[in-house]
Amino acid sequence: MTTQPSRRGIPEPPDPLPIPVVDNHTHLDMNREGLEVSVDDLAPVLAAGAAVGVDRVVQVGCDVPGARFAVEAAERYAGVLAGVALHPNEVPGLVADGRLDAAYTEIERLAAHPRVRVVGETGLDYYRTGPDGVPAQQDSFRWHIDLAKRLGKALQVHDRDSHDDVLRVLAEEGAPERTVMHCFSGGPDLARECVARGYHLSFSGTVTFKSAKVLRDALTQTPLELLLVETDAPYLTPHPWRGAPNSPELVPLTVRAMAAVLGVAVPTLCEALSENAERLYGPW
């Protein structure tokens, strides 16, 4: 028996967006209470998002079970595409347990599925992994970059406290033509460098936080044609509901905040966000 994700603390839905957009990166298999989620449980969550103009999502799996869930969700729901990878925080443990090769084999199998349009999230995370795990993370990042290029899929990059090494590895390996900096967390200098390389920058609810001026400065350095929006649900819920569980239906709060920072009309931004996602991932 499964239990639907809790909606405790979630506000009334925001006003619908004038043009539907894509939640570029979400984890609808996760929730903050640690309860089990089944693919069947996603129907009301997706419907709530669609009701406010978030009618498509990229469901991202961070380990083998999560990748299988993402593929099943993409097979079940027309508004879902999948991303599959081994999160950098997962990799050192897989190395220690001798399970990395088997995990790679399964991720590569799943990544070939036609409803999987993303290899990710992969990258580097030095916040939770100590120095001993860095070599394994970097090797895994290189493996995922190669997989994305071999399969012709977009790459979604996780970067936490590792900006310089992420850029270095992408340059050394040759980034895929379609590369996305998921949940962008850098400042304007990093944004300008990513833009110069042609990477897409995906902004989450953190851009609405009062303390996130540096992130908003980075947003102003990103042209509309390289912008995406995401939840990274169930985390990073936008203001004024920070701390509550996040979900696609709250994306309009982030979109409107982004439009205000950029000084553009909300419909203009929505149109760009939708077109950018479809250009990256193809039609849903």
Secondary structure as GFF3:
##gff-version 3
##sequence-region A 1 284
A	DSSP	beta_strand	21	26	.	.	.	ID=ss1
A	DSSP	three_ten_helix	39	41	.	.	.	ID=ss2
A	DSSP	alpha_helix	42	51	.	.	.	ID=ss3
A	DSSP	beta_strand	54	61	.	.	.	ID=ss4
A	DSSP	alpha_helix	64	76	.	.	.	ID=ss5
A	DSSP	beta_strand	80	84	.	.	.	ID=ss6
A	DSSP	alpha_helix	91	97	.	.	.	ID=ss7
A	DSSP	alpha_helix	100	111	.	.	.	ID=ss8
A	DSSP	beta_strand	116	125	.	.	.	ID=ss9
A	DSSP	three_ten_helix	131	133	.	.	.	ID=ss10
A	DSSP	alpha_helix	134	151	.	.	.	ID=ss11
A	DSSP	beta_strand	154	160	.	.	.	ID=ss12
A	DSSP	alpha_helix	163	173	.	.	.	ID=ss13
A	DSSP	beta_strand	179	181	.	.	.	ID=ss14
A	DSSP	alpha_helix	188	197	.	.	.	ID=ss15
A	DSSP	beta_strand	200	203	.	.	.	ID=ss16
A	DSSP	three_ten_helix	205	208	.	.	.	ID=ss17
A	DSSP	alpha_helix	213	220	.	.	.	ID=ss18
A	DSSP	three_ten_helix	224	226	.	.	.	ID=ss19
A	DSSP	beta_strand	227	229	.	.	.	ID=ss20
A	DSSP	three_ten_helix	248	250	.	.	.	ID=ss21
A	DSSP	alpha_helix	251	262	.	.	.	ID=ss22
A	DSSP	alpha_helix	266	281	.	.	.	ID=ss23
###
